[in-house]
């Protein structure tokens, strides 16, 4: 058998190559093991991603039956077309089972998802049950405000009552007002809305008691309360909530969804059903935003995920709260056009332009003001 003589340099090179191979395999094995371990380790994050989309003009299956999201009894309604989609955000992870590091890394590079700290969604001092109850209450309040905004926009008359929802401990109202009281006047000035109550208290100032008339269990009560200063305003130290008595029955049925962000789209859905013709011209429109009885559209959370949810649902247009524009710019998915709205009237103007196909370029967007 012949022998091959190799130089010392060749032998050294071969040894270095062998060591590099061994090191490379070692690094690869260690990386695989670390990746496997990391995939099972809990994280201090949850992932927000696009959730289910609901057409406020459509229906939802409840107990095996198709139930309209918006049903109106006692007033004439009209056929609708297209969609007025409301969007939701799904959360992946709970305090008991957070996403793995592998899922977090994957979500970080997915523009339709957001990685957020666990405590931002699940505050440590709030139980999951309390959180669900709060979101359910916000949804109910939002629906009532949506009905009020819609009927007000259409010119219907209805009764508004301003109730005491809570009384702050140590506040001027403690011991005088109770949750459930209905405020009827301040210093003889009738109170028919939360704004009217705030204006009356502000006009009174903090230098003298205000005469606050309420009804409690149907009985009139007069209280003398001296407001205090909170920030730049005078306050009584109560949390207030509006309740309404509408001229006909409007019911919104949406199970397992909480929070106030669907308010604007519910209001638009109600207006569409009570108006002759298709509000959206038969187009697929999505949107989000809180709503108050006076038609003010407020900001919401998770708008980037909702933009992707709208696109995936086939929407061509998206109505976004103007106050969320800083989160919208640079994050609009291809194939969808976004308009900025600050009031219900803005939303109706956008739908009018979408329906007619004219004036779209003059509408406000999150990138610029309307054309002049």
Secondary structure, DSSP 8 states (H G I E B T S, - for coil): -------HHHHHHHHHHHHHHHHHHHHHHHHHHHHHHHHHSB-SEEEEEEEEEEETTSEEEETTEEEESEEEESS------SEEEEEEEEEE--SSS--BHHHHHHHHT-TT-EEEEHHHHS-TTS-HHHHHHHHHHHHHHHHHHHHHHHHHHTT---EEEEEEEEE-TTSTTTTT--TT-EEEEETTEE--SHHHHHHHHHHH-SSSEEEEEEEETTEEEEEEEE-EEETTEEE-SEEEEEEEE-SSEEEE--TT--SSTTHHHHHHHHHHHTSSS-TTTT-EEEE--EE-TT-BEE--S-HHHHHHHHHHTT-SEEEEEGGGHHHHTT---TT-EEEEESBHHHHHHHHHHHHHT-SGGGS--SSS----
